[in-house]
Amino acid sequence: MRAVVVTGASAGIGEQFARQLAVAGHHLVLVARRLDRLEALGSELQERHNIQVVCIACDLAKPSAAEELVAALAEKQVEVTGLINNAGFGDRGFVEALSLQRQLDMIQVNVTSLVDLTWRLLPGLKKVANSFIINVASTAAFQAGPNMAVYYASKAFVLSFSEALHEELKGDGVAVSALCPGATDSEFASEANMTETMLFKAGTMSAEDVVRKALAARRRAIVIPGLKNLLLVWMGKLSPRMITRRLAGILQA
Ligand SMILES: NC(=O)c1ccc[n+]([C@@H]2O[C@H](COP(=O)([O-])OP(=O)(O)OC[C@H]3O[C@@H](n4cnc5c(N)ncnc54)[C@H](OP(=O)(O)O)[C@@H]3O)[C@@H](O)[C@H]2O)c1
């Protein structure tokens, strides 16, 4: 089976990737910890769109997760045509106030497993015509984020890594894109203790719109969905870092 792998497909942006890729006729591998949710989504998409869906329960905070996931794909004879590295989470609070383990898990999920999975799937992706990788970064990638230091730093890594990979793989026909959404309606804000912040109270974009733009522009190195997010990023680029990091701190105080 030729399929697109979507991590973090049990909710929010990842679920939308699964839905929109299914409409486009792609077979799917759905990955997350909550297998019940993946299986419910998978059954629905199989029935509606006449596609094949494989669901794999996987905790990407485990250092061995990517290796185990790739072994499971090989066992199920999946040829990967696209990879959406979407799984991720944040947490709001000062570095010293948040649990160390949670912050290390954040780096493992948002950064290390993303690199691990990309590296392991890259040889196969290079053999497939029109293959693609979408790494979900964030508008958080463009400045430091006091009160969410590790999350912002993790997304800066994803943006930088994806941009470099975009250039490295140009000659190989693998499109690599860093998707940089701003505040988006999903389970992210409650998971990150951010629902009451100015950032989320100022309004969110729907995950559906974020993903529509991401898929339409997947050959671009950086995709910032939504005019408001684009303007914020460009205003940030024109401002001194001292200002942008303080502003980020205020928006998520
Ligand atoms: N929402 C926003 O405002 C926003 C803005 C910018 C960027 N982003 C990024 O967008 C991506 C998707 O987030 P979302 O907004 O869709 O949030 P969400 O609704 O909370 O979904 C997060 C997904 O990641 C999965 N996940 C989390 N920890 C995992 C782990 N240890 N192992 C495997 N899967 C794990 C979750 O599945 P399980 O819990 O079932 O494992 C879930 O499917 C993240 O990378 C996030 O940083 C979000």
The ligand as a Gaussian input file, in Angstrom:
#p B3LYP/6-31G(d) Opt

LIG

0 1
 N       -3.214000      24.916000      17.696000
 C       -2.343000      25.899000      17.592000
 O       -2.617000      27.053000      17.976000
 C       -1.011000      25.637000      16.940000
 C       -0.290000      26.734000      16.457000
 C        0.937000      26.513000      15.859000
 C        1.435000      25.228000      15.743000
 N        0.731000      24.176000      16.231000
 C        1.302000      22.834000      16.098000
 O        0.414000      22.032000      15.370000
 C        0.640000      20.660000      15.678000
 C       -0.693000      19.981000      15.931000
 O       -1.278000      20.563000      17.075000
 P       -2.849000      20.791000      17.212000
 O       -3.086000      22.228000      17.279000
 O       -3.598000      19.986000      16.232000
 O       -3.028000      20.219000      18.703000
 P       -3.908000      19.015000      19.279000
 O       -5.327000      19.161000      18.857000
 O       -3.595000      19.007000      20.740000
 O       -3.285000      17.720000      18.581000
 C       -1.993000      17.285000      18.902000
 C       -1.770000      15.912000      18.284000
 O       -0.436000      15.488000      18.629000
 C       -0.510000      14.179000      19.179000
 N        0.521000      13.963000      20.179000
 C        0.825000      14.729000      21.253000
 N        1.765000      14.141000      22.000000
 C        2.076000      12.966000      21.381000
 C        2.956000      11.895000      21.676000
 N        3.699000      11.875000      22.797000
 N        3.025000      10.858000      20.826000
 C        2.239000      10.824000      19.715000
 N        1.383000      11.808000      19.384000
 C        1.290000      12.853000      20.215000
 C       -1.904000      14.095000      19.817000
 O       -2.336000      12.728000      19.846000
 P       -2.485000      11.818000      21.171000
 O       -2.778000      12.722000      22.326000
 O       -3.616000      10.900000      20.821000
 O       -1.190000      11.113000      21.275000
 C       -2.738000      14.877000      18.811000
 O       -3.163000      14.037000      17.769000
 C        1.601000      20.659000      16.865000
 O        2.898000      20.373000      16.409000
 C        1.506000      22.080000      17.395000
 O        2.690000      22.472000      18.053000
 C       -0.489000      24.348000      16.819000

